[in-house]
Amino acid sequence: MKSKQPKKQRKSLYRAKLHQRHKMLHATLCRKLREKYGKRAVRVRKGDKVRIMRGKFAGHEGRILEVDMKNYRITVDGATTKKVDGTEVAVPIHPSNVMILEFKEVDDVRKKILERK
């Protein structure tokens, strides 16, 4: 992002194209995966096992249930809060606040991405 103005920062997030949104949905890799693949961060996917590093659920580990590309948020299994009526609701978390511990599966597309550079 080029501007320092909050108005323009919000505008660029709101109007970001799909390939730009993919970059904003990256999460850091654990040390073991970093050494194996030689990458620092990779895009999160449904089914990846992650550890929440910041916020109310810091230290919690679970699988990614949903990736919300519109709002740049993910939901993690077990990271829930109770509403007043007693129902459990998943808390949306920004991908920069999680660390990927293991991949669901390394299919052809992800393998190609990890072997790039």
C-alpha positions, 0 to 999 in steps of 0.5 A: 500500500502506498498511502498513509491515509487511513481512508485510502488504506481502507479503500484499497482493502475494500477494492482489492482484486482477487490476486491481491486478496490472496497475498493478504491471506498469508500466514507464517509457517512454523520452524519445521515447515520453514526449513522444509520448504524454504518459505516464510509464509503461505496462503491459508487454506481450509483444513490446515492446522494452525496455532493462534498467536495473538488475542483472546485465543492465543496458544489455541491449536485447531483446523481452519474451518472457513476462509472469508476472502471478503473480510480477510478472516478465518475461523478456527475449530474451537475458537468460539464465544458464547452469545447471550442466548447460549449459542456458540459462535466462531470468532473470526481471526486475521490470518496474520495472527496465526501460525501454520503447523501442518498442511491438510494435504500438499496437492499439485497446486500447493506443491507448485507454490511451495517449490516456486523461487 
